[in-house]
Structures are given as C-alpha cells and as structure tokens.
C-alpha cells in the first residue's frame, strides 16, 4: 500500500523525468557496441547511427533501432534524431582525417535542437593530447567545441585491452596463447577494457542529474602491465618488433600510459577489469566459439556449444535466470533451471561470467551498493524514488534495491550516506 501511495504522489514528477532516448554515434565500434548492449539490458530507448543499417543489425541484434546516417550531412543527422523530445548523445568516431569535421557537424546539429541534455565523447588518452602526438589534433578541437556547445562528459581512455588482446588484434593469437609479436610487448600500460569504458558512458547517459556528471574522466585499468606478462600467464610468448607508427607517438604509448587513474573505479562503483582477466576470458571465448575444441566445450560438444552461444546470448540467459528470484547456486540447481538455459552457466559463458550473485541478480552488499548508487547522479530521497519508478531496469541491472532502507535494515546509514550527499 505504501509503495502504491508513493507511486501516486510521485507520478507527476515521473512523467517529467522519463529516461531520454540515447543516440549512439559509433554504435558498431569497440565501445559503442558494448554500450548498446548495456542500454538494452537497462530498457533505455536507444538509436544507433551508422552508414550501413544491415551491418549494424548484424552486430547489435535484429531488434536494435538503427538509422542510416552520414555524419558529414547535417540534414541526415537531423532526420535521425528523436522528434520533439529530449535526448542524450554518445560519440565515438574512428580516428581519421575527417574525424573532427564529422563530430563538429554532429555537435552543431544537436546543439541547435536545444533538446540534447548531455553528450558523452570518447577521446584519446591524456598523455597523447599533452604530447600533441597521434590523433591529438582532432580530439583536442572536438573537446573544445563540445565544451562550448553542450553539457558533456569527455572520456579519455588508455589503450583498450580489446585492441591488443582480441582475436583480430595485432597479436594474431588464433585460439590459444601462441607466440606473437607486438611493438608494445614490453611496455607497461594501464590497459582498460572497452566494456568498462562503455559502462562508464552508460552511467553518465542514464544519470538522473547530468549536472552532477564529471566533465572529464581518465579511464585506465586497475594496474599497469605488459603484453608479454599477460600472455606469459596464459602460457604464450610475445616479443617486441618494429613499427610503422611515428616515433614520437610510439614513445608516448610505450612510456606515458602506465599511470593508473582511479576515475574508472569511482565512475563504476567497483574495480575495473584487469588486462590479464580480459585476456583469459578472450581465450576461453575463442575456444568455445570456434566449434572445434571439444576439451573445453560444454559437455564436450564443440559444435553445439558454439551454436548455442550464438543463438542465445549470455544477457538473455541471465535475464531469464534473474526472473526466478533465486538467491544462490544451490537454489538454481535444486529449484529449477529456466527453459533452454544451461545447468552450468559458468561453463557455457566463462567469458561473461561474473559470479552467481550477478547471474541471479542478488542485491549488492550495502557498502558496494552505495558506491554504485552514487554513480547515478541522484541527489535526494525523492529523486531516488522518482528514478526507481521511472527506470527500474537500471536499478535491476545494477543490482540495487528499490527501497534501500527496508532492504538493508540495520545496515542502513541514511540517504546522505547512500547517495554521497552528506556534508
């Protein structure tokens, strides 16, 4: 009854606080595709912009809302934006000679609508900008333009773990930890996962009050490591080689990207993924998806495992399992497995597996929950309940309770502590 009363009292505020549509420019890129995946889990209306709708749907899923756009054409952009409603923008365009002009056109069009509440731009690492090497010029100019035109958050990530350790990366390790060469083999770098960068972007884009968002974040992994160290842990070997990159750019990459920033952890509420963890998961993914490795496949059935994983993604299986209201592995094994779900999900999806609490949607412990809650830009009890009623899927995805005082009982330390607003 109390919940219904609260909902009734908050309804006018909720109607005015609906989650705006998120427009994603660069939706098929390394970060963009992970962002779309997160927003879909959170039931956030999303429009993916791209030149090739069919390719975008193959990558993002057939149900993704994709619109064909030429970022160099202002009219094309206008036609793709939501009509007469507020929206938020994510931008991650490929490095290239036209990069600044494409982003400028996009920012100008969005600013002219007076409906873009917030923009998140993926830039390049701060040391690259400060040394004025590599793609610094386009990013520097785009950052300055964005700062003058829209409410914004600029993300400055270190090198992506996906770029170096993925199947199509420079290492070229096909399905195991074989030997390879890389120009940065022995360079200490605080590699960051593109999944973590996408998660940081998602928090800014679903923030209740965008004025509370950080203006700029340096995103790194939890520690600096070398490619050779990571690959050696998996039983492989990588040696240094020559490169065609400009010498000054290569010097910065090899010597200036080892500094660890805590911005990623603060923006997420938990520690980001280590490069070694990502590489281990990546090797498992390749072995499962190739359809040829019976030793690692689910129940020894290599082709079945590859087909299952391509037909029923982890997010969908986890969503079904969370709907059961179970609290531990024993419940899952004893009370029943969702239809078509694997009885051992950790073996079917080791590359996405984060533990049983995550898989079943078990509420986070209080201290962990408060750190995550403070990333949502919510400033008061009233705003919390307005947000919870408007965007329940966001709280569900992040494993946060609708009514934290009741959920945590004696552990509860007040709204100021929960939201980080205590003086």
C-alpha positions as CSV (number, residue, x, y, z in Angstrom):
1,X,0.0,0.0,0.0
2,X,2.8,2.4,0.9
3,X,4.5,1.7,-2.4
4,X,1.3,2.5,-4.3
5,X,0.9,5.7,-2.3
6,X,4.4,6.8,-3.1
7,X,3.9,5.9,-6.7
8,X,0.8,8.0,-6.9
9,X,2.4,11.0,-5.2
10,X,5.4,10.8,-7.5
11,X,3.5,10.3,-10.7
12,X,3.6,14.0,-11.9
13,X,7.4,14.1,-11.3
14,X,7.9,10.7,-13.0
15,X,6.1,11.9,-16.1
16,X,8.5,14.8,-16.3
17,X,11.6,12.6,-15.7
18,X,11.3,9.9,-18.2
19,X,14.6,8.5,-19.4
20,X,15.5,10.3,-22.6
21,X,16.5,8.4,-25.7
22,X,20.2,7.8,-26.1
23,X,21.6,8.5,-29.6
24,X,24.7,6.4,-30.2
25,X,27.1,7.6,-32.9
26,X,29.7,4.9,-33.4
27,X,27.4,2.1,-32.3
28,X,29.3,-0.7,-34.1
29,X,32.7,0.4,-32.7
30,X,34.7,-1.2,-29.9
31,X,32.9,0.8,-27.2
32,X,29.7,1.6,-28.9
33,X,28.5,-2.0,-29.4
34,X,29.1,-2.7,-25.7
35,X,27.2,0.5,-24.8
36,X,24.2,-0.6,-26.8
37,X,24.3,-3.9,-25.1
38,X,24.2,-2.3,-21.7
39,X,21.5,0.2,-22.6
40,X,19.3,-2.7,-24.0
41,X,19.6,-4.5,-20.7
42,X,18.5,-1.4,-18.9
43,X,15.5,-0.8,-21.2
44,X,16.9,2.6,-22.3
45,X,15.5,3.7,-25.6
46,X,18.4,3.8,-28.0
47,X,19.0,4.9,-31.6
48,X,22.2,3.6,-33.3
49,X,23.5,5.8,-36.0
50,X,25.5,4.3,-38.9
51,X,26.2,4.2,-42.6
52,X,25.1,0.6,-43.0
53,X,21.9,-0.5,-41.2
54,X,22.2,-4.1,-42.1
55,X,25.7,-4.4,-40.8
56,X,24.7,-2.6,-37.6
57,X,21.9,-5.0,-37.0
58,X,24.2,-8.0,-37.6
59,X,26.4,-6.7,-34.9
60,X,23.9,-5.2,-32.4
61,X,21.0,-7.5,-33.0
62,X,18.0,-7.6,-35.2
63,X,15.8,-5.7,-32.7
64,X,18.2,-2.7,-32.4
65,X,16.9,0.6,-33.6
66,X,19.4,1.6,-36.3
67,X,19.2,4.6,-38.6
68,X,21.2,5.2,-41.7
69,X,23.2,8.5,-41.3
70,X,26.0,10.3,-43.0
71,X,27.7,12.2,-40.1
72,X,29.0,14.7,-42.7
73,X,25.5,15.6,-43.7
74,X,23.6,17.9,-41.2
75,X,20.2,17.1,-42.8
76,X,20.8,13.4,-42.5
77,X,21.6,13.8,-38.8
78,X,18.5,15.9,-38.1
79,X,16.3,13.2,-39.7
80,X,17.7,10.5,-37.4
81,X,17.3,12.4,-34.1
82,X,14.3,11.9,-31.9
83,X,11.4,14.3,-32.8
84,X,10.3,16.9,-30.3
85,X,11.7,15.2,-27.3
86,X,14.9,15.4,-25.2
87,X,17.8,13.0,-25.9
88,X,21.3,12.3,-24.9
89,X,24.3,11.7,-27.1
90,X,27.2,9.3,-27.3
91,X,30.0,9.9,-29.7
92,X,33.0,7.6,-30.6
93,X,34.1,8.1,-34.2
94,X,37.1,6.4,-35.8
95,X,40.4,8.3,-36.0
96,X,40.9,9.7,-39.4
97,X,41.3,12.9,-41.5
98,X,37.6,13.7,-41.3
99,X,37.1,12.9,-37.6
100,X,36.8,16.5,-36.4
101,X,34.6,17.7,-39.1
102,X,32.2,14.7,-38.6
103,X,32.0,15.4,-34.9
104,X,31.6,19.1,-35.4
105,X,28.6,18.6,-37.7
106,X,27.1,16.2,-35.2
107,X,27.6,18.6,-32.2
108,X,26.4,21.6,-34.1
109,X,23.1,19.8,-35.2
110,X,22.5,18.5,-31.7
111,X,23.2,21.9,-30.0
112,X,20.9,23.6,-32.5
113,X,17.9,21.4,-31.4
114,X,18.1,22.7,-27.8
115,X,17.0,19.2,-26.8
116,X,20.3,17.4,-26.3
117,X,20.6,17.1,-22.5
118,X,24.1,15.7,-22.3
119,X,26.8,14.3,-24.6
120,X,29.5,11.7,-23.9
121,X,32.5,11.8,-26.1
122,X,35.2,9.1,-26.3
123,X,38.5,11.0,-26.8
124,X,42.1,9.7,-26.6
125,X,44.5,9.3,-23.6
126,X,45.6,12.5,-21.8
127,X,49.3,11.8,-22.4
128,X,48.7,11.7,-26.1
129,X,46.9,15.0,-26.0
130,X,49.5,16.6,-23.8
131,X,52.4,15.4,-26.0
132,X,50.5,16.5,-29.2
133,X,51.1,13.3,-31.0
134,X,49.0,10.7,-32.9
135,X,45.3,11.7,-33.2
136,X,45.6,14.6,-30.8
137,X,44.5,17.4,-33.1
138,X,41.0,16.1,-34.0
139,X,40.3,15.2,-30.4
140,X,41.6,18.4,-28.9
141,X,39.5,20.5,-31.3
142,X,36.4,18.3,-30.8
143,X,36.7,18.5,-27.0
144,X,36.9,22.3,-27.1
145,X,33.9,22.5,-29.4
146,X,31.9,20.2,-27.2
147,X,32.8,22.1,-24.1
148,X,31.4,25.3,-25.7
149,X,28.2,23.8,-27.0
150,X,26.7,21.1,-24.8
151,X,26.6,19.6,-21.3
152,X,29.2,17.0,-21.6
153,X,31.4,14.2,-20.2
154,X,34.7,13.5,-22.0
155,X,36.2,10.1,-21.6
156,X,40.0,9.8,-22.1
157,X,40.7,6.0,-22.1
158,X,44.1,4.4,-22.1
159,X,44.8,1.7,-24.7
160,X,41.9,-0.8,-25.0
161,X,42.6,-4.4,-23.9
162,X,40.3,-5.4,-26.8
163,X,42.6,-3.7,-29.3
164,X,45.7,-5.6,-28.2
165,X,44.4,-8.9,-27.0
166,X,41.3,-9.6,-29.2
167,X,41.2,-12.2,-31.9
168,X,41.7,-9.6,-34.6
169,X,44.3,-7.6,-32.7
170,X,47.9,-7.2,-33.7
171,X,48.9,-10.3,-31.7
172,X,47.0,-12.6,-34.0
173,X,46.7,-15.4,-31.5
174,X,44.1,-17.7,-33.2
175,X,42.5,-19.8,-30.4
176,X,45.2,-20.2,-27.7
177,X,48.1,-18.5,-26.1
178,X,50.5,-18.9,-29.0
179,X,53.6,-16.9,-29.8
180,X,53.2,-13.4,-31.3
181,X,54.9,-10.1,-31.8
182,X,53.9,-6.6,-30.8
183,X,55.6,-3.3,-30.8
184,X,54.5,-2.6,-27.2
185,X,55.3,-6.1,-25.9
186,X,57.4,-4.9,-23.0
187,X,55.8,-1.5,-22.4
188,X,54.0,-1.0,-19.1
189,X,50.4,0.2,-20.0
190,X,47.3,0.5,-17.8
191,X,45.1,-1.2,-20.4
192,X,41.4,-0.6,-19.9
193,X,38.5,-2.8,-21.1
194,X,36.2,-1.3,-23.6
195,X,33.3,-2.9,-21.6
196,X,34.3,-0.8,-18.6
197,X,34.5,2.4,-20.8
198,X,31.0,1.6,-22.1
199,X,29.7,1.1,-18.6
200,X,31.1,4.5,-17.5
201,X,29.5,6.1,-20.5
202,X,26.2,4.4,-19.7
203,X,26.2,5.7,-16.1
204,X,26.6,9.3,-17.5
205,X,23.8,8.7,-20.0
206,X,21.3,7.4,-17.5
207,X,22.3,9.9,-14.8
208,X,19.3,11.5,-13.0
209,X,21.0,14.9,-12.9
210,X,23.6,15.4,-15.7
211,X,24.9,18.5,-13.9
212,X,26.4,16.1,-11.4
213,X,28.3,14.2,-14.1
214,X,32.1,14.6,-14.3
215,X,33.3,16.8,-17.1
216,X,36.3,14.7,-17.9
217,X,37.5,11.2,-16.8
218,X,40.8,9.5,-17.4
219,X,39.9,5.8,-17.8
220,X,42.5,3.1,-17.1
221,X,42.6,-0.4,-15.8
222,X,43.5,-1.2,-12.2
223,X,47.2,-1.7,-12.8
224,X,49.9,-1.3,-15.4
225,X,51.1,-4.4,-17.1
226,X,52.9,-5.5,-20.2
227,X,51.6,-7.6,-23.1
228,X,54.4,-10.1,-22.6
229,X,53.4,-10.6,-18.9
230,X,49.8,-11.1,-19.7
231,X,50.4,-13.6,-22.5
232,X,53.0,-15.5,-20.5
233,X,50.4,-16.0,-17.7
234,X,48.4,-17.9,-20.3
235,X,51.3,-20.0,-21.5
236,X,52.3,-17.9,-24.5
237,X,55.1,-15.7,-25.6
238,X,55.2,-12.3,-27.2
239,X,58.3,-10.4,-28.3
240,X,59.0,-6.9,-29.4
241,X,59.0,-5.9,-33.1
242,X,59.4,-2.8,-35.2
243,X,56.5,-0.5,-36.1
244,X,55.5,1.9,-38.8
245,X,54.0,4.3,-36.2
246,X,55.6,7.7,-35.9
247,X,58.5,7.6,-33.4
248,X,57.1,10.4,-31.1
249,X,53.7,8.7,-30.9
250,X,55.2,5.3,-30.2
251,X,57.4,6.8,-27.5
252,X,54.3,8.2,-25.7
253,X,52.5,4.9,-25.9
254,X,55.4,3.0,-24.6
255,X,56.4,5.3,-21.7
256,X,53.5,7.5,-20.7
257,X,50.5,5.2,-20.4
258,X,51.5,3.3,-17.2
259,X,49.9,5.8,-14.8
260,X,46.7,4.4,-13.1
261,X,43.7,6.6,-12.7
262,X,41.0,5.9,-10.2
263,X,38.4,7.6,-12.3
264,X,37.2,4.3,-13.7
265,X,36.6,2.8,-10.3
266,X,34.8,5.9,-9.0
267,X,32.6,6.1,-12.1
268,X,31.6,2.5,-11.9
269,X,31.5,1.9,-8.1
270,X,33.8,-1.1,-8.4
271,X,37.2,-2.1,-9.6
272,X,37.6,-2.2,-13.4
273,X,38.7,-5.3,-15.3
274,X,42.4,-6.3,-15.3
275,X,44.1,-6.9,-18.7
276,X,45.1,-10.4,-17.6
277,X,41.4,-11.2,-16.7
278,X,40.2,-9.9,-20.1
279,X,42.8,-12.0,-22.0
280,X,41.9,-15.1,-20.1
281,X,38.3,-14.6,-20.9
282,X,39.1,-13.8,-24.5
283,X,41.0,-17.1,-25.0
284,X,38.0,-19.0,-23.5
285,X,35.6,-17.2,-25.8
286,X,37.6,-18.1,-28.9
287,X,37.9,-21.7,-27.8
288,X,34.2,-22.0,-27.3
289,X,33.1,-20.1,-30.4
290,X,35.3,-21.9,-32.9
291,X,33.2,-25.1,-32.6
292,X,36.3,-27.3,-32.8
293,X,37.6,-27.6,-29.2
294,X,35.8,-30.5,-27.5
295,X,38.1,-30.4,-24.5
296,X,36.8,-27.0,-23.3
297,X,33.3,-27.2,-24.9
298,X,30.1,-27.6,-22.8
299,X,29.7,-31.3,-22.1
300,X,32.4,-31.9,-24.7
301,X,30.1,-30.9,-27.6
302,X,32.0,-28.3,-29.5
303,X,29.6,-27.5,-32.4
304,X,26.6,-27.5,-30.0
305,X,28.4,-25.0,-27.7
306,X,29.3,-22.6,-30.5
307,X,25.7,-22.7,-31.9
308,X,24.1,-22.3,-28.5
309,X,26.2,-19.3,-27.7
310,X,25.5,-17.6,-31.0
311,X,21.7,-18.2,-30.7
312,X,21.1,-17.4,-27.0
313,X,23.5,-14.7,-25.7
314,X,24.5,-14.5,-22.0
315,X,22.5,-11.4,-21.3
316,X,19.3,-13.2,-22.4
317,X,20.0,-16.3,-20.3
318,X,20.9,-14.1,-17.3
319,X,17.7,-12.1,-17.7
320,X,15.6,-15.3,-17.6
321,X,17.5,-16.6,-14.6
322,X,17.2,-13.3,-12.6
323,X,13.4,-13.5,-13.1
324,X,13.3,-16.7,-10.9
325,X,14.0,-14.8,-7.7
326,X,16.7,-17.3,-6.6
327,X,19.5,-16.4,-4.3
328,X,22.3,-18.9,-4.7
329,X,23.7,-21.7,-6.9
330,X,22.1,-24.3,-4.7
331,X,18.6,-22.8,-5.4
332,X,19.4,-22.7,-9.1
333,X,20.3,-26.4,-9.1
334,X,17.5,-27.6,-6.8
335,X,14.5,-25.4,-7.7
336,X,14.9,-25.5,-11.5
337,X,16.7,-24.1,-14.5
338,X,14.9,-21.7,-16.9
339,X,13.8,-23.2,-20.2
340,X,16.8,-23.5,-22.6
341,X,19.2,-22.2,-20.0
342,X,22.3,-24.3,-19.2
343,X,22.5,-26.0,-15.9
344,X,26.2,-24.8,-15.6
345,X,26.1,-21.3,-16.9
346,X,29.6,-20.6,-15.7
347,X,30.9,-23.3,-18.0
348,X,28.8,-22.1,-21.0
349,X,29.7,-18.4,-20.6
350,X,33.1,-18.2,-18.8
351,X,33.9,-15.1,-20.9
352,X,31.0,-13.2,-19.4
353,X,30.7,-14.8,-16.1
354,X,30.9,-12.5,-13.0
355,X,29.6,-14.9,-10.3
356,X,26.3,-16.3,-9.1
357,X,25.2,-13.0,-7.4
358,X,25.5,-11.2,-10.7
359,X,23.8,-14.1,-12.6
360,X,20.9,-14.3,-10.3
361,X,20.6,-10.6,-9.6
362,X,21.3,-10.8,-5.9
363,X,21.2,-7.4,-4.2
364,X,24.6,-5.9,-3.6
365,X,26.0,-5.6,-0.1
366,X,25.4,-2.2,1.5
367,X,28.9,-0.7,1.0
368,X,29.2,-1.9,-2.5
369,X,25.6,-0.8,-3.3
370,X,26.2,2.7,-2.0
371,X,29.3,3.1,-4.2
372,X,27.3,2.1,-7.3
373,X,24.2,4.2,-6.3
374,X,26.4,7.3,-6.1
375,X,27.3,7.0,-9.8
376,X,23.7,7.7,-10.9
377,X,23.6,11.4,-10.1
378,X,20.7,11.2,-7.7
379,X,20.6,13.9,-5.0
380,X,17.8,13.1,-2.6
381,X,15.3,10.5,-1.4
382,X,12.6,12.0,-3.6
383,X,14.8,11.8,-6.6
384,X,15.7,8.2,-5.8
385,X,12.1,7.0,-5.8
386,X,11.3,9.0,-8.9
387,X,14.2,7.4,-10.6
388,X,13.4,4.0,-9.3
389,X,9.8,4.2,-10.6
390,X,10.8,5.6,-13.9
391,X,13.9,3.4,-14.6
392,X,13.5,0.2,-12.7
393,X,15.5,-1.8,-15.2
394,X,18.6,0.3,-14.5
395,X,18.4,-0.5,-10.8
396,X,17.7,-4.1,-11.6
397,X,20.7,-4.4,-13.9
398,X,23.0,-2.8,-11.3
399,X,21.5,-5.0,-8.5
400,X,20.3,-2.1,-6.4
401,X,17.1,-2.2,-4.3
402,X,14.0,-0.1,-5.0
403,X,13.7,0.7,-1.3
404,X,17.2,0.6,0.2
405,X,16.2,1.5,3.8
406,X,13.9,-1.5,4.0
407,X,16.3,-3.8,2.0
408,X,19.3,-3.1,4.3
409,X,17.6,-2.8,7.6
410,X,20.1,-2.2,10.4
411,X,22.9,-1.6,7.9
412,X,21.2,1.5,6.6
413,X,23.1,4.7,7.4
414,X,20.8,7.3,5.8
415,X,20.1,8.9,2.4
416,X,23.1,11.2,2.7
417,X,25.5,8.2,3.1
418,X,23.7,6.2,0.4
419,X,23.8,9.0,-2.2
420,X,27.0,10.6,-1.2
421,X,25.4,13.9,-0.3
422,X,26.4,14.0,3.4
423,X,28.2,17.2,4.3
